[in-house]
């Protein structure tokens, strides 16, 4: 009887110990599997000198062939002539420890190498396309724990997104996030225009989603699926998340949002 009681006590103690360890790990935050994609994004705050101008979203793209890492976001985040908003730097909040997501630090990204001469640090296709890239310092990034998309994550050219097909938009609406662990939120949307036909001749398509200011620059991804449909009607097997574009802005009160195609992103990192 004594041995039975000892065994029960030991089992109970180990169970409580494991629960405590799990709760401690959960409190610190850790990501596994597809959820690691949350580390591909970063909250952005725009500043002119010490004045904060607003917030947005950006995500990381690594091009292994050239060994460079870029921040991708909207052009109107780095310069907005219409709203008379001209930041000189962006502030990112990045993780320091994958095992404890509560540990974070700021990374300030200068938008001009020479502010007086307006020598900009970002690359763009042209002012009418709301996508830019900013090359980041690989040396500075060594202290942070980030994930990055690569060109291999872009949806293949033969990918077919059907009318109403669900997509996810990952970002920081009105700056809202899990501020304890510095993690964004994901909103669900649906393809709302014929894909991949450029809507109104522009290099974007529409997504039906309830989004807010602050999600400018958010990556738009397919949901994890075991198959994908091609333009030839073939179903290709293999679970993947694909980057299909970058969220830009809404069409008034229609809850329709412009999403620039990934081929635009490919052009701004050349």
C-alpha positions as CSV (number, residue, x, y, z in Angstrom):
1,X,0.0,0.0,0.0
2,X,2.8,2.3,0.9
3,X,4.5,1.7,-2.5
4,X,1.2,2.5,-4.3
5,X,0.8,5.7,-2.4
6,X,4.4,6.7,-3.2
7,X,3.8,5.9,-6.9
8,X,0.6,7.9,-7.0
9,X,2.3,10.8,-5.2
10,X,5.3,10.7,-7.6
11,X,3.0,10.6,-10.7
12,X,0.9,13.5,-9.4
13,X,4.1,15.5,-8.6
14,X,5.5,14.9,-12.0
15,X,2.2,15.9,-13.6
16,X,2.0,19.1,-11.7
17,X,5.7,19.8,-12.5
18,X,5.0,19.3,-16.2
19,X,1.9,21.6,-16.1
20,X,4.0,24.2,-14.3
21,X,6.8,23.9,-16.9
22,X,4.3,24.2,-19.7
23,X,2.6,27.2,-18.2
24,X,6.0,28.9,-17.8
25,X,6.8,28.2,-21.4
26,X,3.5,29.4,-22.6
27,X,3.9,32.6,-20.6
28,X,7.3,33.2,-22.2
29,X,5.9,32.4,-25.6
30,X,7.2,30.0,-28.2
31,X,6.0,29.3,-31.7
32,X,6.0,26.0,-33.7
33,X,5.1,24.9,-37.2
34,X,3.1,27.3,-39.4
35,X,2.8,29.7,-36.4
36,X,6.4,30.7,-36.9
37,X,5.2,32.8,-39.8
38,X,4.2,35.4,-37.1
39,X,8.0,36.2,-36.8
40,X,8.1,37.2,-40.5
41,X,6.3,40.5,-39.6
42,X,7.2,43.5,-37.5
43,X,5.3,46.5,-36.1
44,X,6.4,49.8,-37.6
45,X,6.3,53.3,-36.0
46,X,7.0,56.3,-38.3
47,X,9.0,59.2,-36.8
48,X,10.2,62.6,-38.0
49,X,12.9,63.5,-35.5
50,X,11.2,62.7,-32.1
51,X,7.6,63.1,-33.3
52,X,5.7,59.9,-33.9
53,X,3.6,60.1,-37.1
54,X,1.7,56.8,-37.0
55,X,2.0,53.0,-37.2
56,X,2.1,50.4,-39.9
57,X,3.2,46.8,-40.7
58,X,6.3,45.5,-42.5
59,X,7.7,42.0,-43.2
60,X,11.1,40.6,-44.0
61,X,12.3,39.2,-47.3
62,X,15.6,37.4,-47.6
63,X,17.2,36.9,-51.0
64,X,19.8,34.1,-50.4
65,X,21.4,34.5,-53.8
66,X,22.7,38.0,-52.9
67,X,22.8,37.5,-49.1
68,X,20.5,40.5,-48.4
69,X,17.6,41.0,-46.1
70,X,14.9,43.6,-46.8
71,X,12.0,45.2,-45.0
72,X,9.0,45.3,-47.3
73,X,6.2,47.8,-46.6
74,X,4.0,50.3,-48.4
75,X,5.3,53.4,-50.1
76,X,2.9,55.6,-48.2
77,X,4.5,54.4,-45.0
78,X,7.9,55.9,-45.9
79,X,6.5,59.0,-47.7
80,X,2.9,60.2,-48.1
81,X,2.6,63.3,-50.2
82,X,-1.2,63.3,-50.1
83,X,-1.3,63.3,-46.3
84,X,1.8,65.5,-46.0
85,X,3.6,62.8,-43.9
86,X,7.3,62.7,-44.4
87,X,9.0,60.5,-41.8
88,X,12.8,60.3,-41.6
89,X,13.0,56.9,-39.9
90,X,11.0,53.8,-39.1
91,X,11.2,52.1,-35.7
92,X,10.8,48.3,-35.6
93,X,10.3,46.2,-32.4
94,X,12.0,42.9,-32.8
95,X,12.4,39.7,-30.8
96,X,15.7,38.9,-29.0
97,X,14.9,35.3,-27.9
98,X,12.8,32.7,-29.6
99,X,12.4,30.8,-26.3
100,X,11.1,34.0,-24.6
101,X,9.1,36.2,-26.9
102,X,8.7,38.8,-24.1
103,X,12.2,40.0,-24.7
104,X,12.3,42.6,-27.5
105,X,14.3,45.6,-28.6
106,X,14.0,48.5,-31.0
107,X,15.7,48.7,-34.4
108,X,15.6,52.2,-36.0
109,X,15.8,52.2,-39.8
110,X,16.9,55.5,-41.4
111,X,15.0,56.4,-44.5
112,X,17.6,58.8,-45.9
113,X,21.4,58.6,-46.1
114,X,21.3,62.4,-46.4
115,X,18.1,64.0,-45.2
116,X,19.0,67.5,-46.5
117,X,19.7,66.1,-50.0
118,X,16.7,63.7,-49.8
119,X,18.9,60.7,-50.7
120,X,16.4,58.0,-49.9
121,X,17.3,54.6,-48.6
122,X,14.3,52.7,-50.0
123,X,13.7,51.3,-53.5
124,X,10.4,51.6,-55.4
125,X,9.1,50.8,-58.9
126,X,7.4,54.2,-59.2
127,X,5.3,56.5,-57.0
128,X,2.0,55.0,-58.3
129,X,2.9,51.5,-56.9
130,X,2.5,51.4,-53.2
131,X,5.4,49.0,-52.4
132,X,8.9,49.7,-51.3
133,X,11.9,47.7,-50.0
134,X,14.6,48.8,-47.5
135,X,17.8,46.9,-47.3
136,X,18.6,46.1,-43.6
137,X,22.0,45.6,-42.0
138,X,22.7,41.9,-41.7
139,X,25.2,42.7,-38.9
140,X,22.5,44.5,-36.9
141,X,20.0,41.7,-37.5
142,X,22.3,39.2,-35.9
143,X,21.1,40.3,-32.4
144,X,17.4,39.7,-33.3
145,X,15.3,36.6,-33.9
146,X,13.3,37.1,-37.1
147,X,12.0,34.9,-39.9
148,X,11.9,36.0,-43.5
149,X,10.1,35.1,-46.6
150,X,12.2,34.2,-49.6
151,X,11.3,34.3,-53.3
152,X,10.6,30.5,-53.0
153,X,7.6,31.5,-50.8
154,X,6.0,33.5,-53.6
155,X,2.9,31.8,-55.0
156,X,4.0,30.0,-58.2
157,X,3.0,31.7,-61.5
158,X,0.4,29.0,-62.2
159,X,-1.4,29.3,-58.9
160,X,-5.1,29.9,-59.2
161,X,-6.9,31.6,-56.4
162,X,-10.6,31.1,-56.8
163,X,-13.4,33.6,-56.2
164,X,-13.9,33.8,-52.5
165,X,-10.9,31.7,-51.6
166,X,-9.7,32.5,-48.1
167,X,-6.4,34.4,-47.4
168,X,-4.9,35.7,-44.2
169,X,-3.6,39.2,-43.6
170,X,-1.0,39.4,-40.8
171,X,-0.4,42.8,-39.2
172,X,-1.0,45.4,-36.5
173,X,-4.4,47.1,-37.0
174,X,-4.3,50.5,-35.3
175,X,-1.1,49.2,-33.7
176,X,-3.0,46.5,-31.9
177,X,-1.1,43.3,-31.0
178,X,-0.2,40.8,-28.3
179,X,2.1,43.5,-26.9
180,X,3.4,41.1,-24.2
181,X,5.0,38.8,-26.8
182,X,5.2,41.4,-29.6
183,X,3.1,39.3,-32.0
184,X,0.7,40.5,-34.7
185,X,-2.8,39.3,-35.3
186,X,-4.2,37.6,-38.4
187,X,-7.4,38.7,-40.1
188,X,-9.3,36.5,-42.5
189,X,-10.2,37.7,-46.0
190,X,-11.4,36.4,-49.2
191,X,-10.3,36.9,-52.8
192,X,-12.8,39.5,-54.3
193,X,-11.5,40.1,-57.8
194,X,-10.5,37.8,-60.7
195,X,-7.0,36.5,-59.9
196,X,-4.4,37.1,-61.3
197,X,-6.0,39.7,-63.5
198,X,-4.8,43.2,-62.4
199,X,-7.9,45.1,-61.0
200,X,-8.6,48.2,-63.1
201,X,-5.3,47.6,-64.9
202,X,-3.4,48.2,-61.7
203,X,-0.9,45.6,-60.4
204,X,-3.1,44.5,-57.6
205,X,-6.1,42.4,-56.8
206,X,-8.9,42.8,-54.2
207,X,-9.5,41.1,-50.9
208,X,-12.7,41.3,-49.0
209,X,-11.7,41.9,-45.4
210,X,-12.4,44.1,-42.4
211,X,-9.0,45.8,-42.0
212,X,-7.9,49.0,-40.2
213,X,-5.1,51.6,-40.5
214,X,-1.9,50.0,-39.3
215,X,-2.3,46.9,-41.6
216,X,-0.6,48.9,-44.4
217,X,2.3,46.7,-45.5
218,X,0.9,43.5,-44.1
219,X,1.8,40.2,-45.9
220,X,-1.2,38.5,-47.5
221,X,-0.8,34.7,-47.4
222,X,-2.7,31.6,-48.4
223,X,-3.9,29.5,-45.6
224,X,-2.1,26.2,-44.9
225,X,-3.5,23.6,-47.3
226,X,-2.5,20.1,-48.4
227,X,-3.1,21.1,-52.1
228,X,-3.1,24.0,-54.4
229,X,-5.0,24.6,-57.7
230,X,-3.2,25.6,-60.8
231,X,-4.5,27.5,-63.8
232,X,-4.7,24.2,-65.8
233,X,-7.1,22.8,-63.2
234,X,-4.5,20.5,-61.7
235,X,-4.2,20.0,-57.9
236,X,-0.7,19.9,-56.6
237,X,-0.1,18.1,-53.4
238,X,2.1,19.6,-50.7
239,X,1.2,21.7,-47.6
240,X,2.6,25.2,-48.1
241,X,1.9,28.8,-47.1
242,X,2.4,31.1,-50.1
243,X,2.9,34.9,-50.0
244,X,0.4,36.2,-52.6
245,X,0.9,40.0,-52.0
246,X,1.2,43.0,-49.8
247,X,-1.8,44.8,-48.4
248,X,-2.0,48.5,-49.3
249,X,-5.3,50.2,-48.5
250,X,-9.1,50.0,-48.7
251,X,-11.6,51.2,-51.2
252,X,-13.6,53.5,-49.0
253,X,-16.3,51.8,-46.8
254,X,-16.6,48.7,-49.0
255,X,-14.3,46.5,-46.9
256,X,-12.4,45.8,-50.1
257,X,-8.6,46.1,-49.9
258,X,-5.9,46.4,-52.6
259,X,-3.3,43.7,-52.5
260,X,-0.2,44.2,-54.7
261,X,1.1,41.2,-56.5
262,X,4.3,39.6,-55.4
263,X,5.9,40.3,-58.8
264,X,6.0,43.9,-57.7
265,X,8.0,42.9,-54.6
266,X,10.4,41.0,-56.8
267,X,11.1,44.2,-58.7
268,X,11.8,46.4,-55.7
269,X,14.6,44.1,-54.4
270,X,16.6,44.0,-57.6
